[in-house]
C-alpha cells in the first residue's frame, strides 16, 4: 500500500492505524515506534512520568518534518506549532508536541545536531506571528526567561544520537524536540506541594535511568542559579556547560 503523505499533526491512534495499514513512510514509522517503545518501557521506566502518561493516554501530538536544515521543513514546523499552540488546551491536562525529524543519510557530528537545534529555534522566531509576551524577559540570562513563540512561553527538550550515558536524552535515529507549553504545568511550580513531589519522583527515576548523575544545570524555573535555555540541549558530560546562550535577545 502507498504511504500516507501529510504535513498535519498526528495523534497516537492515527499513527497506529497508518502503521498497521502500512500507509506511513518507513522513516516516520521507525521514529514513532522507537519513541513509543521508550515511553512505554515497563522494565526501565522513562524518568518523566508526565511524558509516559501523555503517550499512554494519547495526549501527545506528533510532527514529522524533513531535515532540520530544509527550509520547507522549517516552514512546516512553524505552521504546525501555531496550530498546536492554538488548540493544545483542548487536548488534555498533560500534552506536548513531539517533533521527529527525518533521520540523516549519514552519521552526523555532535556539533551538527547542536547547530541544527539552535538554528531551528531562531528560524521560528523569524516567522513568529505574535509579539514577545510582555511578562517574559527578553534577555535569556534572566532567571525568568523562557523560549516563546506565538505568544506562548514553553519548555523544550532535545534528544539526539550523540548522547550515550545520558540515556534520557538519547534517541538513535536523528534529532527530536519536544515542546511543552508552560500552560500545561500551571499548578506544578517548584513552590507547590504537587510540583515538588513531581520533581522528586522524576529526579529519582532519572538517577536510575541515566548512567551518570543529573547535570548541574538542571533546575526549577526562576531559580536564579539556573537558566532554562541551558537545559534544552544538555552537554554530553557534567563537566561541560554552555557559557552563553546561542539565541539573541529578543527586541
C-alpha positions as CSV (number, residue, x, y, z in Angstrom):
1,X,0.0,0.0,0.0
2,X,1.2,3.5,-0.8
3,X,2.5,5.7,2.0
4,X,0.3,8.4,3.5
5,X,1.9,11.8,2.8
6,X,0.7,14.6,5.2
7,X,2.2,17.7,6.8
8,X,-0.5,17.6,9.5
9,X,-0.1,16.9,13.2
10,X,-0.7,13.3,14.1
11,X,-2.4,11.7,17.0
12,X,-1.3,8.3,18.5
13,X,-4.3,6.5,17.2
14,X,-3.8,7.9,13.7
15,X,-0.2,6.8,13.7
16,X,-1.0,3.3,14.9
17,X,-3.7,2.9,12.3
18,X,-1.4,4.1,9.5
19,X,1.4,1.8,10.6
20,X,-1.0,-1.2,10.8
21,X,-2.1,-0.4,7.2
22,X,1.5,0.1,6.0
23,X,0.4,3.6,5.0
24,X,3.2,5.5,6.7
25,X,6.6,6.3,5.3
26,X,9.2,3.9,6.7
27,X,11.2,6.5,8.5
28,X,8.2,8.0,10.2
29,X,7.1,4.6,11.4
30,X,10.6,3.9,12.6
31,X,10.8,7.2,14.5
32,X,7.4,6.9,16.1
33,X,7.8,3.2,17.1
34,X,11.2,4.0,18.7
35,X,9.7,6.9,20.6
36,X,6.7,4.8,21.7
37,X,8.9,2.0,23.0
38,X,11.0,4.4,25.0
39,X,8.0,6.0,26.7
40,X,6.2,2.6,27.4
41,X,9.2,0.5,28.6
42,X,7.9,-1.1,31.8
43,X,11.2,-2.6,32.7
44,X,13.1,0.7,32.7
45,X,10.5,3.5,33.1
46,X,11.3,6.8,31.4
47,X,12.1,9.4,34.0
48,X,9.5,11.9,33.1
49,X,6.2,10.2,34.1
50,X,4.3,13.2,32.6
51,X,5.7,12.1,29.2
52,X,4.9,8.4,29.9
53,X,1.3,9.3,30.8
54,X,0.9,11.6,27.8
55,X,1.9,8.7,25.5
56,X,-0.3,6.2,27.3
57,X,-3.4,8.5,27.1
58,X,-2.8,9.8,23.6
59,X,-2.2,13.4,24.6
60,X,0.9,13.9,22.6
61,X,0.8,15.3,19.1
62,X,3.4,14.4,16.6
63,X,5.0,16.1,13.6
64,X,7.4,14.6,11.1
65,X,9.3,17.4,9.2
66,X,12.1,16.5,6.8
67,X,15.7,17.5,7.5
68,X,16.2,20.2,10.2
69,X,18.2,22.2,7.6
70,X,15.5,22.1,5.0
71,X,13.7,25.5,4.7
72,X,10.5,23.6,3.7
73,X,10.7,21.6,6.9
74,X,11.2,24.8,9.0
75,X,8.1,26.4,7.4
76,X,6.1,23.2,8.1
77,X,7.3,23.3,11.7
78,X,6.2,26.9,12.1
79,X,2.7,26.3,10.7
80,X,2.3,23.1,12.8
81,X,3.4,24.8,16.0
82,X,1.0,27.7,15.5
83,X,-1.8,25.1,15.0
84,X,-0.8,23.1,18.1
85,X,-0.5,26.1,20.4
86,X,-3.8,27.4,19.3
87,X,-5.6,24.3,20.5
88,X,-3.4,22.5,23.0
89,X,-5.6,23.3,26.0
90,X,-8.4,21.2,24.5
91,X,-6.2,18.1,24.2
92,X,-5.6,17.1,27.8
93,X,-4.1,18.1,31.1
94,X,-0.6,17.0,30.1
95,X,0.2,17.4,26.4
96,X,3.3,18.2,24.3
97,X,4.3,18.4,20.7
98,X,6.8,15.8,19.7
99,X,8.9,16.7,16.6
100,X,10.6,13.8,15.0
101,X,12.9,14.8,12.2
102,X,13.9,12.7,9.2
103,X,17.0,10.6,10.0
104,X,20.2,11.9,8.3
105,X,21.5,10.0,5.4
106,X,24.9,9.6,7.1
107,X,26.2,9.9,10.6
108,X,26.3,13.5,11.9
109,X,28.6,15.1,14.3
110,X,27.5,16.3,17.7
111,X,28.2,19.9,16.7
112,X,25.9,19.5,13.7
113,X,23.0,18.5,15.9
114,X,23.7,21.4,18.2
115,X,23.8,23.8,15.3
116,X,20.6,22.5,13.9
117,X,18.7,22.8,17.2
118,X,19.6,26.4,17.9
119,X,19.1,27.4,14.3
120,X,15.6,25.9,14.3
121,X,14.7,28.0,17.4
122,X,16.0,31.2,15.8
123,X,14.2,30.3,12.5
124,X,10.9,30.0,14.4
125,X,11.5,33.5,15.7
126,X,12.0,34.8,12.2
127,X,8.4,33.5,11.4
128,X,6.8,34.3,14.8
129,X,3.3,35.7,14.2
130,X,2.9,37.3,17.6
131,X,5.0,39.8,19.6
132,X,7.0,38.7,22.6
133,X,4.9,38.3,25.7
134,X,5.1,41.3,28.0
135,X,5.6,39.3,31.2
136,X,8.5,37.3,29.9
137,X,12.0,38.9,30.0
138,X,13.7,39.2,26.6
139,X,17.2,38.5,28.0
140,X,18.0,34.7,28.0
141,X,20.2,35.3,31.1
142,X,17.3,36.5,33.2
143,X,16.2,33.6,35.5
144,X,12.5,34.1,34.4
145,X,13.3,34.0,30.7
146,X,11.6,31.3,28.6
147,X,11.5,30.5,25.0
148,X,8.3,31.9,23.5
149,X,6.6,31.5,20.2
150,X,3.2,32.8,19.0
151,X,2.8,34.5,22.4
152,X,3.2,31.3,24.4
153,X,6.1,30.5,26.8
154,X,7.3,26.9,26.6
155,X,9.9,24.5,27.7
156,X,11.9,22.4,25.2
157,X,13.7,19.0,25.5
158,X,16.0,17.9,22.8
159,X,17.2,14.3,22.3
160,X,19.8,13.1,19.8
161,X,22.1,10.2,18.9
162,X,25.2,11.7,20.4
163,X,24.0,11.1,24.0
164,X,25.3,7.8,25.4
165,X,25.5,7.7,29.2
166,X,22.7,10.4,29.4
167,X,20.1,7.9,28.2
168,X,17.1,10.1,28.9
169,X,18.3,12.4,26.1
170,X,19.3,9.6,23.7
171,X,17.4,8.6,20.5
172,X,19.2,6.7,17.8
173,X,17.6,8.0,14.6
174,X,18.1,11.8,14.5
175,X,17.1,15.0,16.2
176,X,14.0,15.0,18.3
177,X,12.4,18.1,20.0
178,X,9.6,18.0,22.5
179,X,7.8,21.3,23.1
180,X,5.8,21.7,26.3
181,X,3.7,24.8,26.6
182,X,4.2,26.4,30.0
183,X,0.4,26.4,30.5
184,X,0.5,22.7,30.9
185,X,2.4,23.0,34.1
186,X,0.1,25.5,35.8
187,X,-0.2,24.4,39.4
188,X,3.0,22.4,39.2
189,X,5.6,25.0,40.0
190,X,8.6,24.2,42.1
191,X,6.9,26.0,45.0
192,X,3.7,23.9,45.1
193,X,3.5,20.6,47.0
194,X,2.4,18.8,43.9
195,X,5.2,20.3,41.9
196,X,7.8,19.4,44.5
197,X,6.5,15.8,44.6
198,X,6.6,15.5,40.8
199,X,10.2,16.8,40.6
200,X,11.3,14.5,43.4
201,X,9.9,11.5,41.6
202,X,11.4,12.5,38.2
203,X,14.8,13.0,39.8
204,X,14.7,9.6,41.5
205,X,13.7,7.9,38.2
206,X,16.4,9.9,36.3
207,X,19.1,8.6,38.8
208,X,18.0,5.0,37.9
209,X,17.7,5.7,34.2
210,X,20.8,7.6,33.2
211,X,24.3,6.1,33.6
212,X,25.6,9.4,35.0
213,X,24.5,11.9,37.6
214,X,22.0,14.6,36.6
215,X,23.6,17.6,35.0
216,X,24.1,20.5,37.4
217,X,22.4,22.9,35.0
218,X,19.1,21.2,35.6
219,X,16.8,23.1,38.0
220,X,13.5,24.8,38.5
221,X,12.1,27.7,36.6
222,X,13.0,31.1,38.1
223,X,15.9,29.7,40.2
224,X,18.5,32.5,39.9
225,X,21.2,29.9,39.8
226,X,19.8,28.2,36.7
227,X,18.8,29.2,33.2
228,X,16.1,27.3,31.2
229,X,17.9,27.5,27.9
230,X,20.9,25.6,29.3
231,X,18.5,22.6,30.0
232,X,17.1,22.3,26.4
233,X,20.1,20.6,24.8
234,X,22.3,19.3,27.7
235,X,26.0,18.7,27.2
236,X,27.3,15.2,27.0
237,X,29.3,15.4,30.2
238,X,28.6,17.1,33.6
239,X,31.9,19.0,33.4
240,X,30.5,21.0,30.4
241,X,28.1,23.9,30.4
242,X,27.1,26.4,27.8
243,X,28.5,29.7,28.9
244,X,26.5,32.0,26.6
245,X,23.0,31.4,25.1
246,X,23.2,30.8,21.3
247,X,20.0,32.8,20.9
248,X,19.9,36.6,20.6
249,X,17.9,38.8,23.0
250,X,14.5,39.5,21.5
251,X,13.7,43.1,20.8
